[in-house]
Amino acid sequence: MSKEQLPFERPIDVYRRRNFLVTGLALALLLGGALLLVIAIGWHFTPGILGIMGVTLGLGLLLSNKRRAMWAMRHHVHVRADAAGIWEEGRLVVPRQKIAHGYFQPRRTLSSVCLYDRWRNLVFEAVLEQPLAAEMLRALTLDAASRRASYHTVSPAHATPLRTVAIVLAMIAGAMGLGTLSSACGVNGPFSAMFGIVFGIALGLILAYVPLSVTVGIDGVDLRWFLWRRFIPMSRIVRAEPDAFDVRLWLEGGESELIHVGISENEASPERRDAIVARILEVFAARRGASAQHDIAGMLAKRARSHAAWFEALAALRASKGGYRDTVVCAEDLWATLEDPSAAEDVRGAAGFLLRPSLDTEGKARVRIAAEATASPALRTALEAVAGEEEDQAVTSMLEDLATQSPDQPR
């Protein structure tokens, strides 16, 4: 059975997110910029660039206000966090199903716990230090052992001054090229220049505002940007520490991986950096406390066996009472293995496959919690399939992919 989640309850300071002055200013910039842009296109109004700037600033301010609670006010209220969600003074203010992500945000003055919805909008923030923040996240099953945490950092295209210069040159070249092309197609006057400027700005905005996605799970750190992707198993990470505005992961063998988080103090770079480091440290603590009751990895791992031989052995374990080589694998062992973040991915997936026939509603929920704490896409997909309604054949196909892609798979 899954461990009981104790509720968090105490008087604390809560930030009120809504700031209508900021929202009004953002909407005014957005609508005013759009109007200027329409006038520029329809009446050959050359300074149409002002409209583009207004729309860009309005969108940026609106998104920032939704995601960072700009100039929010603090209120002291009685808060309860449990399986139903967040309660203030006995009133449910944030249902649990609305909360998709949550993590502890360290700060030099007032640290806090931040909760976000699936669109990464901030839905709740309270002033809490790390021990109390851990209690609240645990009550909501958002702690490091229960769920992965996702962060958006600076675009890698602007992570260093050299890359920024290269992007600016690319914008200028794109603007000039499109301007020349539009002139060649018979579009003359301010339109050709305007098309080039719009293209250059659009290119710069795409490269500048598509962030690097950093997902910290119990099993590792997953990095994504456009089509580029890298997964770093937690078993390879020796320590994590701040490095200027970035996070440096020290790996086995003295290697290191630098995660670019920000480029200036004007951004929330130090906060994002410290939040990522704090979450990785929480994962280290959770992994130290997690261990399987028995070592059954040798029986569950694929090793050098063919897929057919591996599934034949798993089928024998699933069907047998006395079992594989006269060894009984009990459900407690399988649950401990499935939830052990240090176990290889193929071993954890195989444990889920063996548990699948006996899963009730609570068991499926427990598997989904393990999946939510996992950053590895292949393992997460396999565990979600174990807890889903797919046929066994589909699950075994996912396990085959998992065994092939697993970074921990023995060679």
C-alpha positions in Angstrom: 0.0 0.0 0.0 1.1 3.6 -0.6 2.4 5.6 2.3 -0.2 7.9 4.0 0.3 11.5 3.2 0.0 13.7 6.4 -1.7 17.1 5.8 0.2 20.3 6.3 -1.6 22.9 8.4 -0.4 26.1 10.1 -0.7 29.9 9.8 1.7 31.3 7.2 2.2 34.3 4.9 0.7 33.9 1.4 1.2 36.0 -1.7 -1.9 37.3 -3.4 -1.2 36.8 -7.1 -3.6 39.2 -8.8 -2.2 42.7 -9.5 -4.8 44.4 -11.7 -2.6 47.4 -12.4 0.1 45.2 -14.0 -2.6 43.3 -15.9 -4.2 46.6 -17.1 -0.8 48.0 -18.3 0.0 44.7 -20.1 -3.4 44.7 -21.9 -3.0 48.4 -22.9 0.4 47.7 -24.4 -0.9 44.7 -26.2 -4.0 46.3 -27.7 -2.2 49.6 -28.5 0.6 47.8 -30.2 -1.8 45.7 -32.2 -3.7 48.9 -33.3 -0.4 50.6 -34.4 0.5 47.5 -36.4 -2.8 47.5 -38.2 -2.4 51.2 -39.0 1.1 50.6 -40.3 0.0 47.8 -42.6 -3.2 49.6 -43.9 -2.0 53.2 -44.2 1.8 52.8 -44.9 2.6 54.1 -41.4 6.4 53.6 -41.4 6.9 53.5 -37.5 5.0 50.2 -37.4 7.9 48.8 -35.4 6.4 50.6 -32.4 3.3 48.4 -32.7 5.5 45.2 -32.7 7.3 46.5 -29.6 4.1 47.2 -27.9 2.7 43.8 -28.6 5.9 42.1 -27.5 6.1 44.1 -24.2 2.5 43.6 -23.5 2.7 39.8 -24.0 5.9 39.6 -21.9 4.4 41.6 -19.1 1.2 39.6 -19.1 3.0 36.3 -19.0 5.4 37.4 -16.4 2.6 38.6 -14.1 0.9 35.2 -14.5 4.0 33.2 -13.8 5.9 35.3 -11.2 3.3 37.2 -9.2 4.9 40.6 -9.9 4.6 43.1 -7.0 2.4 40.7 -5.1 1.1 41.6 -1.5 1.5 39.2 1.5 -1.3 38.1 3.7 -1.1 36.1 6.9 -3.7 33.3 6.8 -4.3 29.8 8.1 -3.4 27.3 5.4 -4.0 23.6 5.1 -2.5 21.4 2.3 -3.8 17.9 1.8 -5.0 15.5 -1.0 -7.8 17.8 -1.9 -5.6 20.8 -2.5 -4.8 24.2 -0.7 -7.2 25.5 1.9 -7.2 29.1 3.3 -9.3 29.7 6.4 -11.3 26.6 5.7 -12.0 27.5 2.1 -10.6 25.4 -0.8 -8.7 28.0 -3.0 -6.6 25.7 -5.2 -7.9 22.2 -6.0 -5.2 19.5 -6.2 -6.1 18.6 -9.8 -5.2 22.2 -10.8 -1.7 21.8 -9.5 0.8 20.3 -11.9 4.2 21.3 -10.5 5.5 22.5 -7.3 8.9 23.2 -5.7 10.8 25.0 -3.0 12.2 28.4 -4.1 15.3 29.4 -2.0 15.9 33.2 -1.6 18.3 35.3 0.4 15.5 36.9 2.3 12.1 35.2 2.1 12.2 31.7 0.6 8.9 30.2 -0.6 7.0 27.2 -1.9 5.7 27.8 -5.5 2.8 25.8 -7.1 2.0 25.9 -10.8 -0.7 24.7 -13.1 -0.1 22.7 -16.3 0.5 25.9 -18.3 3.1 27.0 -15.8 1.0 29.8 -14.4 1.7 30.4 -10.7 -1.4 29.4 -8.7 -0.1 29.6 -5.1 3.0 31.0 -3.3 3.7 31.1 0.4 6.6 32.2 2.5 8.2 29.0 3.9 11.7 27.8 4.7 12.9 24.4 3.4 11.7 22.1 6.2 8.2 23.4 6.1 8.1 23.7 2.3 9.1 20.0 2.2 6.2 19.1 4.5 3.7 21.0 2.3 5.0 19.4 -0.9 4.9 16.0 0.7 1.3 16.5 1.7 0.5 17.4 -1.9 2.6 14.4 -3.3 4.8 17.0 -5.0 8.0 16.2 -3.1 11.1 14.9 -4.9 10.3 11.2 -4.1 6.7 11.6 -5.6 6.9 13.8 -8.6 9.4 15.3 -11.0 9.8 19.1 -11.1 10.2 21.1 -14.3 11.9 24.4 -14.8 12.3 26.7 -17.8 15.7 28.5 -18.0 17.3 30.9 -20.5 17.4 29.9 -24.2 20.7 28.2 -25.0 21.0 30.5 -28.0 21.6 33.4 -25.6 23.5 31.5 -22.9 26.9 33.1 -23.7 27.8 36.6 -25.2 29.3 34.9 -28.3 26.0 33.1 -29.1 24.1 36.4 -28.5 26.3 38.2 -31.0 25.8 35.3 -33.5 22.0 35.6 -33.1 22.1 39.3 -33.7 24.1 38.9 -36.8 21.7 36.2 -38.0 18.8 38.6 -37.4 20.4 41.3 -39.4 21.3 38.9 -42.2 17.7 37.6 -42.2 16.2 41.1 -42.3 18.5 42.2 -45.2 17.8 39.0 -47.1 14.1 39.1 -46.8 14.1 42.8 -47.6 16.1 42.1 -50.8 13.8 39.2 -51.7 10.6 41.3 -51.2 12.1 44.1 -53.4 12.8 41.6 -56.1 9.2 40.4 -55.9 8.0 43.9 -56.6 7.3 45.0 -53.0 8.9 48.4 -52.8 9.2 51.3 -50.4 8.8 50.9 -46.7 7.1 47.5 -47.0 10.3 45.7 -48.1 12.2 47.2 -45.1 9.4 46.5 -42.8 9.1 42.8 -43.9 12.8 42.4 -43.3 12.6 44.0 -39.8 9.6 41.9 -38.8 11.4 38.7 -40.0 14.5 39.6 -38.1 12.7 40.4 -34.9 10.6 37.2 -35.2 13.7 35.1 -35.6 15.3 36.7 -32.6 12.2 36.3 -30.5 11.9 32.6 -31.3 15.5 31.9 -30.5 15.5 34.1 -27.4 12.2 33.1 -25.8 12.1 29.3 -26.4 13.6 28.3 -23.1 15.7 25.3 -22.2 13.4 22.8 -20.3 15.1 21.2 -17.2 13.2 18.3 -15.6 14.6 17.0 -12.3 13.2 13.5 -11.5 14.1 10.9 -8.9 16.1 9.1 -11.5 17.9 11.9 -13.3 17.9 15.3 -15.1 16.3 15.7 -18.5 17.4 18.6 -20.7 15.4 19.7 -23.8 15.5 22.5 -26.4 13.8 22.2 -29.7 15.0 18.9 -31.1 18.1 18.7 -28.9 17.8 16.5 -25.8 20.0 15.0 -23.1 19.2 12.8 -20.1 21.7 12.6 -17.3 21.1 9.7 -14.8 21.2 10.7 -11.2 23.5 7.8 -10.6 26.2 9.6 -12.5 25.8 13.0 -10.7 28.2 13.4 -7.8 27.1 16.9 -6.8 25.3 20.0 -8.0 26.4 23.6 -7.2 25.8 27.1 -8.4 28.2 28.5 -11.0 27.6 32.2 -11.6 24.0 32.3 -13.1 24.2 28.6 -14.0 24.1 25.2 -12.4 27.1 22.9 -12.7 26.6 19.1 -12.4 29.7 17.2 -11.4 29.7 13.7 -12.9 31.6 10.6 -12.3 35.2 10.6 -13.6 35.6 14.4 -13.0 33.4 15.4 -15.9 30.9 18.2 -15.6 27.7 19.5 -17.3 26.8 23.2 -17.2 23.1 24.0 -17.3 22.6 27.6 -18.5 20.0 29.2 -16.4 20.3 33.0 -17.0 22.5 35.8 -18.3 22.0 38.7 -15.9 20.9 39.8 -12.5 17.9 41.6 -14.1 16.3 38.2 -14.7 15.2 35.8 -12.1 18.4 33.8 -12.9 19.6 33.3 -9.3 16.2 32.1 -8.1 15.9 29.6 -10.9 19.5 28.4 -10.4 19.0 28.0 -6.6 15.6 26.2 -7.1 17.2 23.6 -9.5 20.1 23.0 -7.1 17.8 22.7 -4.1 15.6 20.2 -6.0 18.6 18.0 -6.9 19.8 18.0 -3.3 16.3 16.9 -2.3 16.5 14.1 -4.8 19.9 13.0 -3.3 18.2 12.8 0.1 15.3 10.9 -1.2 17.5 8.4 -3.0 19.6 7.8 0.2 16.4 6.9 2.0 15.1 4.6 -0.8 16.3 1.0 -1.1 14.7 -2.2 -2.2 14.1 -4.9 0.5 15.9 -7.6 -1.6 18.3 -7.5 -4.5 16.2 -9.0 -7.4 17.8 -6.9 -10.1 19.7 -10.0 -11.4 16.4 -11.8 -12.2 14.6 -8.8 -13.7 17.4 -7.2 -15.7 17.5 -8.0 -19.4 21.3 -8.2 -19.5 22.6 -10.0 -22.6 19.4 -11.9 -23.1 17.3 -11.5 -26.2 14.0 -9.8 -25.9 12.2 -13.2 -26.3 14.2 -14.9 -23.6 13.8 -11.9 -21.2 10.0 -11.9 -21.6 9.9 -15.7 -21.3 11.7 -15.4 -17.9 9.4 -12.6 -16.8 6.3 -14.6 -17.8 7.7 -17.5 -15.7 8.1 -15.2 -12.7 4.6 -13.8 -13.1 2.9 -17.2 -13.5 4.9 -19.3 -10.9 4.1 -19.7 -7.3 7.5 -21.3 -6.5 9.0 -19.4 -9.3 12.0 -18.8 -11.4 14.8 -21.2 -10.3 12.7 -22.0 -7.2 12.9 -18.4 -6.1 9.8 -16.6 -4.9 9.6 -12.9 -5.7 7.0 -11.3 -3.4 5.0 -8.2 -4.1 6.9 -6.2 -1.5 10.2 -6.9 -3.3 8.7 -5.8 -6.6 7.2 -2.6 -5.2 10.5 -1.7 -3.5 12.3 -2.3 -6.9 9.8 -0.3 -8.9 10.1 2.7 -6.5 13.9 2.4 -6.1 15.4 5.3 -8.1 18.9 3.7 -8.1 17.6 0.6 -10.0 18.2 0.3 -13.7 15.3 1.4 -15.9 14.7 -2.1 -17.4 14.6 -3.6 -13.9 12.0 -1.0 -12.7 9.9 -1.5 -15.9 10.1 -5.3 -15.4 8.9 -5.0 -11.8 5.9 -3.0 -13.0 5.2 -5.6 -15.6 5.1 -8.4 -12.9 2.9 -6.3 -10.6 0.4 -5.4 -13.4 -2.0 -8.3 -13.0 -2.5 -7.7 -9.3 -2.9 -3.9 -9.5 -6.0 -2.5 -8.0 -7.1 1.2 -8.1 -4.7 2.1 -5.3 -1.8 0.1 -6.9 -2.3 1.9 -10.2 -2.2 5.2 -8.5 1.0 4.2 -6.8 2.6 3.3 -10.1 1.5 6.6 -11.6 3.1 8.4 -8.6 6.4 6.6 -9.5 6.0 7.6 -13.1 5.3 11.3 -12.1 8.6 11.3 -10.1 10.5 10.0 -13.2 12.3 12.3 -15.6 13.3 9.6 -18.1 10.7 9.7 -20.9 11.1 6.0 -21.8 10.7 4.7 -18.2 7.8 7.2 -17.5 5.9 6.0 -20.7 6.4 2.3 -19.7 5.2 2.9 -16.1 2.2 4.9 -17.3 1.3 1.9 -19.7 1.6 -0.5 -16.7 -1.0 1.5 -14.8 -3.1 2.0 -17.9 -5.6 -0.1 -20.0 -3.2 -1.1 -22.7 -2.8 -4.8 -23.7 0.2 -6.7 -22.4 1.6 -6.8 -25.9 1.8 -3.0 -26.0 3.4 -2.9 -22.6 6.1 -5.4 -23.6 6.8 -3.4 -26.7 7.5 -0.4 -24.5 9.7 -2.5 -22.3 11.7 -3.5 -25.3 12.3 0.1 -26.2 13.1 0.9 -22.6 15.7 -1.9 -22.4 17.3 -0.6 -25.7 17.4 3.0 -24.6 18.2 2.6 -20.9 21.4 4.5 -20.0 21.8 2.2 -17.0 21.5 -1.0 -19.1 24.5 -3.2 -18.7 26.5 -3.7 -21.8 
